[in-house]
Amino acid sequence: MTYTLVDLAEQVGATLTSGHDEVITGVSTLQSAKQGDISFLANSHYKKFLTKTKASAIILSERDSQDCPVHSMVTAEPYLAFARIATLLHPQASAQAGCHATAVVADDARIDQSAHIGANCVIESGAIVAADAVVSPGCVVGESAKVGKNTKLMANVTVYHGCEIGDNCLLHSGVVVGSDGFGIAPSKEGWVKVPQLGCVIIGDDVEIGSNTTIDRGALGDTVIGDGVKLDNQIQIAHNVVIGDHTAIAACTAIAGSTSIGKNCVIAGAVGIVGHLEIASGVTVTAMSLVTKSIAEPGVYSSGWGAQPQSSWQRQVAGLRRLPKMMRRLQGLGK
């Protein structure tokens, strides 16, 4: 796809300083851009590449536009504008409607005539695949499961029985929706499996990264709200509820029956124990461990950043001496 700069600026509500008729054919980084590309500057760390870029135009803030050597597209949110322009310039190809000859589709499954069912898919009894949905090769849509309008399952996604996925969702390869939660009861003879009788309900406009797993509820349902964005390799346990427009980065694990509010940001490798409530508007930084409910919006941290080993060793040694120092201080107080 090709657009003129003025067309792109109008699409994203940005102000163009010059080059209205310049033709843009692609997007790239400041470092690798060439004539015909548009790039962006949203992080001051990359400003050092601005003066030498060969891009035709740069999306940036008004403050940074003073130093731009090429056409400037000025906006308060350069990264957001870049995302929208990249989508315009590189639209995804649409899949052809119909079922591949190797797909196995139950007689009573309801497949909209505009949907695409790829090679070696299995669509089980009572399943629903709505209009313009794409079920890519190797996917399984279980009994009575539902895939919403314009939702795309990439290769080898598994949607277990009874689970529901809303409209305009994107599930990347290897996602598993609705596997059993980790419900086991102790007995004298060993562990006894607790039946997982709920399902998973996923709202609209949700994106789920590769190899993320979302367990079905034990009695009630596991619920993922509208607009939620999940990165790769996230574990969401049974009966977790995630509020609308919350984003969670890779390798985070959320234990059972925890509720996370709307518009939260959970960074990578965070651990959240079960049966907690996290308020809307909370940000948890990377590698934090959340062991108690969070009632107020704000930024919460517990992980340590990397530092020279000698410094880390001194800090650990100091922590080991703290109990003895506390006892001495208590003695002085008496």
Helices and strands as residue ranges (DSSP letters): E 3-4, H 5-12, E 15-16, E 23-24, E 26-27, E 37-40, G 44-49, E 57-60, H 62-65, E 71-74, H 78-89, E 98-99, E 104-105, E 110-111, E 116-117, E 122-123, E 128-129, E 134-135, E 140-141, E 146-147, E 152-153, E 158-159, E 164-165, E 170-171, E 176-179, E 184-187, E 190-193, E 200-202, E 207-208, E 213-215, E 222-224, E 229-230, E 235-236, E 241-242, E 247-248, E 253-254, E 259-260, E 265-266, E 271-272, E 277-278, E 282-284, E 289-290, E 298-300, H 309-333
